[in-house]
Amino acid sequence: MAARIEIKNLTKIQYFAARLQNYQGHPPRTLTPGEHDILESVLRDISSIDPMTPQIEDKLRLRDHLGIIVGEYPTVKHEYHFPDPFPDKAAAVLEKFQAINWGATEEDAKTVTKPTSSAAAVGSALPRNPPVAKPETSQAVIPKADHPIFGNNGIMRGILISSSGMRTYCIDSRFSTKDSNVVGNNGLSVGDWWPMQICALRDGAHGARMSGIAGSKTKGAFSIVVSGHYGNLDADQGHTLYYSGSQALENIDPKVPIISAYTEAMRLSFQLRRSVRVLRSSRNRSKYSPSKGLRYDGLYTITGEDTRSNAHGGAYIRFRLERDTQQPDIDTARPTKAEQRLCDLAREGY
């Protein structure tokens, strides 16, 4: 139940992020053993909530708190990283609940009258997520149209920042976004780059705010983000990827892997031999990853699937992807130095 979670421990997550930031070249502070224990306890308690409901998620702002640990919410002005294995564990909890739509029922869906989330605006990941970006446009300060970063021509165009409380990002409901539920490159060029995943969502590159897989039960996976969330379970060899299905870290059953809706989408793409868009994140530990943000690296086809074992002896599904031929090479020059600077400025807000 939600009551098991210590609210004071939830609120410490943003404080930890501030402590871990790298500011003006000064090394970030580390977490104490006691703080490690707090994070372990919070993630364990969130994962054990049963049943999960949209009301519980909204009341405790679980998506926001998990996102901070994953690193998808720049809640402080400077870059920060939670120590391993916390980003991986938080990502696994996020995927677990996103796979069941945070417990939303059809009746819950009827109560949503205005899509304020980025996912709802451009076509959601599988399954359809309820609004994930808080607050609504009316609760956020609108940047000036000529702002160099958040203005109409900036790299963060159409993105709003909350005006109070925990810093969160959403797509301006007045902004025209692009549908991401499209097979193929969807008008993207190899090397296209974004400072944050919500920007890729805005531009139709990847239809999920934080999840690594976006797709449809009828068309398969449209795109994936290679982010290193699953550590050594995955492997990035450039033109060949080994990519784990959802909840690969969590399962303890040695024989039966967890088959989430996201994994089903990947399986369908494998069966149909349909290419998926691949974006690499700077959090992925690979020489092919961008130094900051996310980059589109082209279309890959799933060529294999096997069942492997994680550190707990639990079974999980891992896919093999091969980069399609007749594409430009992976553009490791992106982001440029200028784009890296813009990425830093984006963290400062407006």
C-alpha angles and dihedrals in degrees: 000000000000091000089072091070117091105230091205089058092051091053091052092066093078090046089054090051090054091051092050096053122118105230125187092333095307112134113251119249118253128235119256121237088255091054090049087055091051092053092047090051095047094050092046092050094047091049091051096055106125122206100023115202133183087244092058091046091050096044094050095033088228095166091054095047093047090046091056091056092046088050099238093118111064093207092167129047096245133056117276137175129199111223121257133302095022099079090051092048093047091049090052091052091048092052092046093059097035087057089062094039089248088292094298117165129204088260090056090052091054090060092062105093102163124036103228095159124091090231093054091047099058105026120286136255118252117311102027109259123220116237107307104176117082133222117039119239090263090061096051132077111248113230120229114269091238096048106135094226108022098026127103093281099034129107089249095048113152093018121119131196123217115258097218142026121002113015109249134163132226138169113258106251088221091059121098109236132188125246111249097191092095129116114232133022093322091215095309125136124219107264097032106149139199132188093221137018092245087064091055087050091052091053097047095251097118126009100211130078097215109349119103096223127054124179152105135267090232099044103026126228117345098188146351134204117221101213107149093244091139095048115202092001086080130050130203114201096162104245091029123054132187106203126182126223122242121298092013091148097047106053118102098176106108095204109031119056120208107257108200127181089260092055090048089055090054091048092053091052088051091052093046094041090228118160120241128208113249122209121183122212126211087238090068110100099228138110087237094060124102118253090236137010124353132308133198108235101180140260123325129187122218105237102171148014131198140167118245138171128251128211091281092052089253120146121244137171120248125189130207116218128190123200113247117247127242094046129119114266120268105283103228089170089077126123096044121211089262091052091049089055091049089051090055091048090051089062090059092063124208 
